[in-house]
């Protein structure tokens, strides 16, 4: 049976999420967004009001479509008692072998999630990203377009792995980090911060 979805956030990420929902056979009722400059529709989908209006939709499913993990966490914490929708693009490859994907997570087109990977709630696995076997991805993290995580990688909560970044197998990255676009992580990261380059080093 088709589900009815309200998406929090009507920006670029929200548009992609709406596309995934519709391709999955479910219905996007509209967006909720606190932006003042939005029109009545975005890509033909109604803007239903500010985020606080979620209370007027008690029987639908919700998904927060905001790229920044800290803001995503803040929005989720505001919305009590709702049902969270997990969006998986039809072209994503998800292993059926003991793989876990948390509620409210989005897995985009051509992403790969291999056996025994565990992805927390409200994460983003972006277009073409590779999450190898036995990975653990913390809540509210974002694995960007084309990023590649080797086997048995652990990513802490609210960490953003940038476009095209690569993380060597058996490496742990703590929470609240940003791994820059194209960076290559070859050893554990234990201190929050922004890391760039090959090998990745913390920006001072």
C-alpha positions as CSV (number, residue, x, y, z in Angstrom):
1,X,0.0,0.0,0.0
2,X,1.3,3.4,-1.0
3,X,2.6,5.6,1.9
4,X,2.0,9.4,2.1
5,X,5.2,11.4,2.8
6,X,5.9,14.9,4.0
7,X,9.4,16.1,3.4
8,X,11.1,18.5,5.7
9,X,13.3,20.8,3.6
10,X,12.5,22.0,0.1
11,X,16.0,22.7,-1.1
12,X,18.1,20.7,-3.6
13,X,18.4,17.7,-1.3
14,X,14.6,17.8,-0.7
15,X,14.0,17.6,-4.5
16,X,16.2,14.5,-4.8
17,X,14.5,12.9,-1.9
18,X,11.1,13.6,-3.4
19,X,12.2,12.0,-6.6
20,X,13.3,8.9,-4.7
21,X,10.0,8.7,-2.8
22,X,8.0,8.9,-6.1
23,X,10.2,6.4,-7.9
24,X,9.6,4.0,-5.0
25,X,5.9,4.1,-5.6
26,X,4.9,6.3,-2.6
27,X,3.2,9.8,-2.6
28,X,4.8,13.1,-1.7
29,X,2.1,15.2,-0.1
30,X,4.4,18.2,0.0
31,X,7.3,20.1,1.7
32,X,7.5,21.8,5.1
33,X,10.2,24.5,5.2
34,X,10.9,27.6,7.3
35,X,12.3,29.5,4.3
36,X,10.5,32.8,3.7
37,X,11.2,33.1,0.0
38,X,9.6,29.8,-1.1
39,X,6.7,29.9,-3.5
40,X,3.6,27.8,-3.3
41,X,5.3,24.9,-5.0
42,X,8.8,23.4,-5.6
43,X,9.1,21.3,-8.7
44,X,5.3,21.1,-8.8
45,X,5.1,19.8,-5.3
46,X,3.1,21.9,-2.7
47,X,4.9,23.8,0.1
48,X,2.6,23.1,3.0
49,X,4.0,25.6,5.5
50,X,6.7,25.8,8.1
51,X,8.2,22.9,9.9
52,X,6.0,23.5,13.0
53,X,3.0,22.6,10.8
54,X,4.0,18.9,11.0
55,X,1.4,18.6,13.8
56,X,-1.4,19.0,11.3
57,X,-0.3,15.7,9.5
58,X,-0.8,13.0,12.1
59,X,-1.2,10.1,9.8
60,X,1.7,10.5,7.3
61,X,5.3,9.6,7.2
62,X,8.1,12.2,7.5
63,X,11.7,12.5,6.2
64,X,14.1,15.3,7.0
65,X,15.9,16.3,3.7
66,X,18.6,18.6,5.0
67,X,22.3,17.9,4.2
68,X,23.9,19.3,7.4
69,X,23.8,16.6,10.1
70,X,23.6,19.0,13.1
71,X,20.6,20.8,11.6
72,X,19.1,17.4,10.7
73,X,19.4,16.3,14.3
74,X,17.8,19.5,15.5
75,X,14.9,19.2,13.2
76,X,14.3,15.5,14.2
77,X,14.4,16.4,17.9
78,X,11.6,19.0,17.3
79,X,9.2,16.5,15.8
80,X,7.7,14.3,18.5
81,X,5.8,11.1,17.9
82,X,6.1,11.0,14.1
83,X,6.6,8.1,11.8
84,X,10.0,8.2,9.9
85,X,10.2,7.2,6.3
86,X,13.4,5.5,5.0
87,X,14.0,6.3,1.3
88,X,16.0,3.9,-0.9
89,X,16.4,4.6,-4.6
90,X,15.4,1.7,-6.8
91,X,18.9,1.6,-8.4
92,X,20.7,1.4,-5.0
93,X,22.3,-2.0,-4.3
94,X,21.6,-3.1,-0.7
95,X,22.9,-6.5,0.4
96,X,20.3,-8.7,2.1
97,X,23.0,-10.2,4.3
98,X,22.6,-8.8,7.8
99,X,22.5,-5.2,6.6
100,X,20.8,-2.6,8.8
101,X,19.5,0.8,7.6
102,X,18.0,3.1,10.3
103,X,14.8,5.0,10.1
104,X,14.8,8.3,8.3
105,X,17.9,7.4,6.3
106,X,18.2,8.1,2.5
107,X,20.1,5.9,0.1
108,X,20.4,7.5,-3.3
109,X,20.8,6.3,-6.8
110,X,23.6,3.8,-7.6
111,X,24.8,3.7,-4.0
112,X,26.1,0.3,-2.8
113,X,25.7,-1.0,0.8
114,X,27.5,-4.4,1.2
115,X,27.0,-7.3,3.7
116,X,26.8,-6.7,7.4
117,X,26.9,-2.9,7.1
118,X,25.0,-1.0,9.8
119,X,23.8,2.5,8.9
120,X,22.3,4.6,11.7
121,X,19.1,6.6,11.6
122,X,18.7,9.9,9.6
123,X,21.9,9.3,7.6
124,X,22.5,10.2,3.9
125,X,24.2,7.7,1.6
126,X,24.5,9.9,-1.5
127,X,24.6,9.1,-5.2
128,X,27.2,6.5,-6.1
129,X,28.7,6.2,-2.6
130,X,30.1,2.8,-1.6
131,X,29.7,1.5,1.9
132,X,31.6,-1.7,2.1
133,X,31.1,-4.8,4.3
134,X,30.9,-4.5,8.1
135,X,30.9,-0.7,8.1
136,X,29.2,1.2,10.9
137,X,27.8,4.6,10.1
138,X,26.7,6.8,13.1
139,X,23.4,8.6,13.3
140,X,23.0,11.8,11.2
141,X,26.1,11.2,9.2
142,X,26.5,12.0,5.5
143,X,28.5,9.9,3.0
144,X,28.7,12.2,-0.1
145,X,28.5,11.6,-3.8
146,X,31.0,9.0,-4.9
147,X,32.7,8.6,-1.5
148,X,34.2,5.1,-0.9
149,X,34.5,3.5,2.5
150,X,36.6,0.3,2.6
151,X,35.7,-2.7,4.7
152,X,35.2,-2.5,8.4
153,X,35.2,1.3,8.5
154,X,33.5,3.1,11.5
155,X,32.1,6.6,11.1
156,X,30.9,8.5,14.1
157,X,27.7,10.5,14.5
158,X,27.2,13.7,12.5
159,X,30.4,13.2,10.4
160,X,30.3,14.4,6.8
161,X,32.5,12.4,4.3
162,X,32.9,14.7,1.3
163,X,32.5,14.1,-2.4
164,X,34.9,11.5,-3.8
165,X,36.7,11.0,-0.4
166,X,38.1,7.6,0.3
167,X,38.6,5.9,3.7
168,X,40.9,2.9,4.0
169,X,39.6,-0.4,5.4
170,X,39.7,-0.9,9.2
171,X,39.8,2.8,9.9
172,X,37.7,4.6,12.5
173,X,36.6,8.3,12.1
174,X,35.1,9.9,15.2
175,X,32.0,11.9,15.3
176,X,31.6,15.6,14.4
177,X,34.2,15.5,11.6
178,X,34.2,16.8,8.0
179,X,36.3,14.8,5.6
180,X,37.1,17.1,2.6
181,X,36.2,16.4,-1.0
182,X,38.8,14.0,-2.5
183,X,40.6,13.4,0.8
184,X,42.1,10.0,1.5
185,X,41.9,8.8,5.1
186,X,44.6,6.1,5.9
187,X,44.6,6.1,9.7
188,X,42.1,6.5,12.6
189,X,40.8,10.0,13.3
190,X,40.1,10.5,17.0
191,X,39.8,14.3,17.2
192,X,36.7,16.1,15.8
193,X,37.5,18.7,13.0
194,X,38.0,19.1,9.3
195,X,40.5,16.9,7.5
196,X,41.7,17.4,3.9
197,X,44.4,16.1,1.6
198,X,46.2,12.9,0.8
199,X,46.8,11.5,3.4
200,X,44.1,13.5,5.2
201,X,45.3,15.9,7.9
202,X,43.5,18.2,10.2
203,X,43.1,21.8,9.2
204,X,44.6,24.0,12.0
